């Protein structure tokens, strides 16, 4: 049996289903991200797990026990909010020890745990400061330390890094993941940031319209999208419309404009109109005069992003984006004609009518 199970969990507000019968099993020590856009139901799901929102239907099982109607403070969960929710009139030490006070932990044990978690989040010696005297990253660490001080069975993270600048957010991804692995604590992260989810998670649950539309490892969720929504939301992609002309044992023969592509179908059956997806990093440029190119096109935009270049290329099939690694050379300039190429294995196929 899984350590944490959401069994048909749903929340309705009148006729509106904010969360629609979610089923999700999480193993002990696993880091799972609920990833999706605003309004998809991910925060409501987290709040039901935390006990702040009562489910309309379904159950929440923790280590085999039904905690669906258990009070939040009885669930043994640590929570880090988007706003950190620190008490401004309390010192760092008292903020971290707040949950311990509520649990009547002895003074000696309280001091030991506060020292342990402050060392863990690299805030040793700052226990006498107030939140206003800390940077954004330090305040976030205090919130994490407070959640960990109670030694929770599950750590819940509600977009905890959205208020940090890009560089600090990237650093915190690494630090928080290292802490989670060291403690082996079961963790659920709510985020709309695809990079954050892919960086930190063992598994990602992609949510849309109150439902989980795909679960899998970051690699599988990115490389093997199971829906039109998941393909477009998780990273950048090129979408092409085509028509299946033939379905072979290993691939579908798809006509896209004047081109014919052989696309691996993974054992699924397709017919009629379909959508093809190619990630920009799988698009290569070739000399337009050679026969290697899948398409020819004209570069309309060329953006330098440090470790890579992002090009937009107008082709007979529409705009194609290509992400080229920065190898110290300058890519084709805007206005140049180039050949555009990708391998058959780089293409993913989904039924055009698929939603979610």
N, C-alpha and C positions, 0 to 999 in steps of 0.2 A: 504494500500500500504506500502511496506517495505521502510525503510529509505534510504538504498543504494541498488541499483539493477544493476547487470551486466546482460545485455540482449543480448545473442548470441555474446558475446565479443570474438573477434579473432584477431590474429596478424600473418601475413605471411611475410616471407622474401624470395621472389621468390617463389619457389615451396615448401618451407619448412614452415609448420604451427607450429610456436612456441607456439601459444595458439589457441585452436581449439573450437570456438563457446561455450564459457563458459556461463552458466546461474547460477546465485547465487544471493539470496536475503538476506540482512542483516538488522536486526531490529535496531532501535535506542538504543544505549547503549550496544549493543552486542559485545562480543569479539570473533572474528573468526580467526582461523589460516589456512593459506594455507600451507599444509605440503606435502613435496615430495623431491625426490632426485635432485641433480644438473641437470639442463637441462630439467626439467619437465614443465617449463613455469610459475612458481609461481612468480618470480621476474618481469618478463615481464608483468604479470597481474597487479601487484602492480604499476608498472611504468605507465601503461595505466590509472589506477585509479588516480594516482597522476598528470597525464597530461604530463609526460616526454616522453611518446611514443604514437604516434597516432595509434589508432586501424585500422585494415584493414576492419573490419566489426563489427557490433553490436553497442550497446549503453550503456552509463553509466548514470544512473538516481540517483540524490541526492535529497531526499525529494520531489520527483515528478518532478524536473526540469532536463532537458537533459543537462548534462555538458560534453558530449563527446568531443566537440571541444573547450571547455573553456580553457583559459590559466591557467597554474598551480597556479599562485598567486591569481587567482580569485576563486579558488575552495574551499577555506577555510579548507585546510587540513594541518595538522602538520606531519612532516616526520622525522623519526630517521633512519639514515643510518648505515650500518655495520661498516664503518670507523669513525662514529660520525661526520666527516666533520666539525670540529671546526676550527675557524680561529686562527692560532697560535699567531698572533700579537695582538689579542684582549684579554682583560680580560674576566673572567667568566661573569661578569655583562654585558659587551658589546656583548658577544656571545649570551647570553640569550635574550638581547634586540634587536638583529639584525632584526628579523622579525617585531618587533614593529616599528623600524625606517623606514622600507620599507612601512609601513602602516600609517606613519605620526601620530603616537600616541603622544599625548602631553607629555611633560617631566614629569609632575607630575604623570600622569597615567602610564607612562613607569616605573618609579621608583617603584610604587605600585605593578605592575604586576611582575616585576623582583623579588621583595622581597617575594611575595606570592609563586611563583613557586620554588624559591630556598629553602624556608622553607619546601615546600611540598616534595622536593627530598633530604632534610636533608643536604643542603649545605649553610645554613645561615652563613654569615661571611666570605665566600670565594669569594665574588664577585670581589675582587681586584686581585685575583691570575690569572696566565696565565695557559693555558692547560698543558704546560710542567711541571708545578709544582703540578699537580694532579695525582692521581693513575688512573688506568684503569677504576675502578668502578666509581670514581668521574667524569671522563670525560664522561662516559656514562650518568650519572645523569644530567650533563650540557646539553648534547644533548637532553635528554628528556624534561628538563626544557625549552629549547629554542622552542621545538615543542609545548609545552603546553602554553607558554606565549601568543601566538596569539589567544588562546581560539578557537581551531579548531573544526569544526563539526565532522571531522573524523581524527583519529590518525593512521598513517601508519608506521609500524615497519619492516624494512628490515634486518632480521638476526642481531638485535642490540646487542645480547649477545655472538656472536660467538668468539669474541676476549678476553673474560673473562675466568679466570680459573674456574674449576668445582664448587668449593665451592661458589665463588662470584656469578657465574651464577645462582646457586640454590637460593641464597639469593635475587638476583634481580628479579627472577620469582615472588617471594612472594611480594616484594615491588611494582613492576610495576603493578601487578594485583590489589593490594590494592588501588593504585592511580587511576587506571582505574575505579574501582568500585565506589570509592568516588566521582569522577567527572561524572560518568555515560556517558563517552565518547565512541562513536562507534569506535571500533579498529579492524584493520586487521594486523595480524602478518604473515610474511613470514619466514618459518624456515624449516630446514631439520632434526631438533632434535625432535624426537617423545616425549621424556619426557617433553620438553619445551611446545610443543603443548598441551599435555594432562594436564599439570599442570595449564596452564593459560587460556584455552579456554572455552567458552560456547559451541562452535561448532568447529569441525575440517572439513575442506574440503581437502581430500586426492587427490593429483594431480599426474598424470602419463601421459607422452607422450602428454602434452599440453591440457589434459582434466581433469575434476574433475570426479574421479571414485567412490567417496563416500563422503557423508556429514552426519554428526550426532554428537551427544554429544561425548565427549572423551570416556565415558563408552561404548556407543553403537558402536563406530568406532572400539574399541579394542575388545569387546566381540562378535560383530556380523559383521565381515568383509563380504563385498559383492563381493569381487573379490580375485583372487589368489594374485595379487600384494598387495592389501590392507592388507591381512592377513599376508604376509611375511614382509612388510615394517613397519607396526605399531607394534613394539615389537617383541620379539623372539617367535618362534613357532616351533612345531614339525609337519612335513608334512608327511602324509602316503598315499600311493596309494591304492585304493580299487575298488571293483566292486559291484554295487547294485544288490542284488539277489531278493529283494522283497521291495515293497513300501507300507507301511501300512498307516493308517489314520494319525498317529502321528509321525512315524519314518521310516527311511530307514534301511533295514537289509543289511549290507555291509560286504562282505568278504575281509579281509585284511590278506594276507598270509594264515596261518592256523587258524586264529581267525575270529570270526563273531561278529560284533558290531551292536548294535541298536542305530542309530543316529537320534536325532530329526531333522526334515527337515524344520520346520517353515512354512509349507504350500506350499513349493516349490516342484516341481517335478524333480526327478533325475532318470537317468537310465544309464546303462553301466558303464564306468570308471569314477571315481570321485577322488577328493582329500579330505582327512580328516585332520583337524588341531586340535592340542591340545597344549595349552599354557604350558610352563614348570612348572609354579606355580600350575597347576592343576594336575600334575603328582605326585603320592605318591609312596613311597617305602613300601614294605611288606616283610615278611619272605618268602623266595623263596620256602619253603617247604609246605606252605599253599595253599589252592585252591583259595584264594582271588585275586591272581595276574592276571592281564590281559596278561602279558608277563613275561618272565624271561630273565635276561641279566647280563652282567658282567660290573662293573664299570671300565671305562678306564681313566677318568679324574675327579678330585675332586678339585674345586677351592673355596677358602674362600674369600668372597666379603664383609665381615663386617656384614651386617644385614641378609645375606643369603649365602647359599652354592649353587654352580652350578655344577651339576654332568652330565657327559656324560656316557651313558650306551649303550653298544652294545647288540642288541637284534636280534632275527630272522627277524624283520621288518626293521632293520637298526639302526642307532644311534638315541637314544631318550635322550633329555635333560630334567633334572628335577631341579627345583629351590626349595630348601628347606629352610624354615625360620631358622635363627640362634636362637635356644632355649637353647643354652648353652651346648649342647651335640655334640659329634663328629659323623658325618655321616659315612656310610660304607666307607672303604678304597678302594683305587684303586686295582683292581684285585678280589674283592669280588663279589660273585653272589648274586643278589637281585631279588625280585619280583617287577614288575612295574605295577601300577594300576591307572586307572582313571575312573570316572563315565561316563555314557552315556551322561549326560547333559554337560560334559566338552568338548565334541567333536563338531566341526563345519564341515559342509559338503559343498563343492563347486564342480561344474562341472569341470572336469579336463581340458576341452578345454577353460574354461573361462579365458579371458585376461583382462589387464588393471589394 
